[in-house]
């Protein structure tokens, strides 16, 4: 008995030693840099420019016939007048009538160029929701230290921020060593098929390969992750996409004589099973890299846990899965978005349908999702078919050990010395996915501070950015161009 007890003590001590050793070896991956001074930009003028940009209702609709071409043309004219040095110095090409491609020639054409992306279009404002905004969504109001309106986060902030930085650099007599491209699509919010795809076709036809590409994507998460400091999340991959339609047809009739099953009941059971039996979760790929970077910055207790996931994973996973944001990062998500059936209260419908949207985790495929749906529903009465846009797989995962990622991390730390910079996975879709064939280093990041309450602002009500944060965005693009182009 004593030997068993002694052996148990030895095992416990060895376990504690391993846990502590792993925790001590879980060292910071943050690059030591010297902070740079904020760019001497007139915050009020810059804020006024962004506010003016918001007033152009460059809205994308699924029904392209609703597009107001005049708004896009007027916005283009506004950019010409607001950034005269850019338009006098850079070559501008208009792609497929509305998208914009700028080229700033570098002194050394043997170096690979870099590309900075954004999009001109915005999503519509939900009908009858205007009254819920603190400021009208397209009024471009500056109030209480904020610039308000649709596009201040997604994504005119990037279009204007990049152009402000380039205009300033040209005014200082700066000429890049390597060539810089700027690409501003016009239909990102509805898939980018007429904007980003046409720009990539043009660049691909010219056999242009980029050192790295930066698009919109993730932000600086402030108080959202279990880290004492804000975390600048650099998107190194984005999820794939697939919508699936479920439908069934049965004999209808009068509601006074209902059968043992109905069209609505069959579809309801199918979507219920899909919500209950989700695709498998896991800390891997871009998610694992994120925890590798933020884990060393946590308090000791959490640091011990995340440096020893081999032991604590069963405790961590339920907590991460409980939050919609972290759950979405861990798995291919299942979202019921449409359900239809019936037209009168006393008539049994002959048909019911539902649409389920999946955001596909790197490592899963469209075929994996369809197989999962069939296995979970397991009902021959339910017809399963793809819906809407053809599905696509998740993007490739960009290398965090590349000099390009470290350059981006370095610039973030120079401009935002109080933040932790970490790779992560973008949960939605961006135009960047079309550019993977032009570079192996594709990143997605906008230097906007987000608190928990701000997560609902993109595509939602009260989209806004502070004047101070917008000035930081301009400084970031200014410093990144200087760091990259020399």
Residue, then its C-alpha position, 0 to 999 in steps of 0.5 A: x500500500x505504501x509503495x502504491x501511495x509513494x508511486x502516486x506521489x511521484x506521478x503527481x510530482x512528475x505531472x506538476x513538473x511537466x505542467x510547470x515546465x511547459x508553462x515556463x517554456x510558453x514564452x512571448x512571441x511578441x516582437x520587441x520594437x520601438x514605438x513610432x510617433x503618431x503621424x502629424x495628420x489633421x484629425x479633423x480634416x481626415x474625419x471630415x473626409x471619411x464623413x463625406x465618403x459615408x454620404x455616398x450610398x455605394x450600396x451593393x444588392x444581391x439584385x444588381x439591377x438595384x445598384x445605383x451606378x451614379x453613387x459609385x461614379x460620384x464617389x470616384x469623383x470625390x476621391x479624385x478631388x480629395x486626393x489630388x496627389x494620389x491621382x497625379x502620381x499613381x496610375x489609376x485603372x477602372x476595372x469592370x466600370x466601377x472597381x479601382x486599381x492604382x499602381x505606384x511604381x517603385x524604383x526597383x522593379x526586381x522586387x515583388x510588389x505589395x497590394x493593399x485592398x479595401x472595398x467601396x461598397x456597403x451593405x443596405x440599412x435594414x428597412x425601418x431600422x433608421x430610427x434606431x440609429x443615433x445618427x442617420x446611417x448615410x448622413x456622415x455625422x461627426x459627433x461625440x468624438x466619433x464619425x458615424x455612418x455605414x462604411x465607417x467600419x466596413x470598409x470605407x475606413x480602409x479606402x480612405x485611410x490608405x489614400x490619406x496615408x499615400x497622399x501624405x507620403x507623396x507630399x513628403x516626397x516619398x517614393x517606394x523602392x518596391x511597387x505598391x498596388x491599391x485595389x478597391x473592389x465595388x461588390x465585396x458585400x455580395x461576393x466580389x464576382x464583378x469586382x475582385x475577380x475581375x481585378x485578379x484576372x487582370x493582375x494574373x494575366x500580367x503575371x504579377x506576383x505579390x510579396x504580400x497582400x493586406x485586406x480588411x478582416x480582423x480588428x484589435x479586440x479590446x476586452x474580448x479575449x482572456x488577455x490583459x491587453x488588447x489583441x490585434x488579430x491578423x487574419x491568416x485564413x478565412x472560412x469557406x462557404x456553403x448554403x444547403x436547401x432542404x425541401x420536402x413534398x407530401x400530400x396536403x389537405x385539411x387541417x382537421x385530419x392531419x397525418x402523423x407527419x407533415x411537411x413542416x414537421x419533417x423539415x423542422x426535425x431535419x433542421x433541429x437535428x443539424x443544430x443539435x449535431x454540429x460538425x466536430x470542433x477542435x483547436x487546430x490550424x489558425x486557431x491553435x496559432x492564435x492561442x500560441x501567440x496570446x497564451x503567453x500573455x495571459x495570467x499565470x493560471x490561464x497560461x498554465x492551462x493553454x500551455x498544457x492543452x493535452x491535459x486541459x482540453x476537455x475543460x477548455x472546449x466547453x467554455x470556448x464552445x459556449x460563446x458564439x464568437x469562439x465557437x465559430x472559430x473552432x468548427x464549421x458552423x451551422x446557421x439556420x437562415x430561412x424556413x418556409x412552409x404553409x400559407x393558411x392556418x387550416x390548410x396542410x402545406x404540400x411543401x416546406x423548405x429551409x436553408x442552412x448556411x455553413x461557414x467552413x473551417x480550414x481542413x473541412x471541405x464542401x463535400x464534408x459538409x454535404x456528407x455531414x448533412x446527409x448523415x445527420x438528417x438521414x431521411x429520404x423524404x428530405x431533398x438536399x441540394x446546394x443553394x445560391x452561390x456555389x460553395x467554396x473551401x476555406x482559404x489557404x493558411x498564410x505562414x506566420x513564420x514568414x518575414x511578411x507576417x513579422x513585418x505586419x506584426x512589427x508595424x502593429x506593435x510600432x503604432x499600437x505598443x499597448x497591444x498583443x499581435x496574434x494570427x487568427x482566422x476570419x469567420x466571414x468572407x472577404x475579397x482576399x480569397x480571390x487573391x490567393x493565386x497571386x501571393x502565398x502571404x495574404x493577410x486580413x486586418x483593420x486597426x480598429x479597436x473593438x469592444x464587445x459591444x462593437x461586435x454588432x456594429x458592422x452590418x448593424x446599427x450605429x456603425x462608427x469609429x472614433x476620430x482618434x482611432x481613425x487617425x491611428x488607422x492612417x498612421x498604421x497604413x503610413x508606417x506599413x507602406x514605409x516599412x514595406x516599400x523600402 
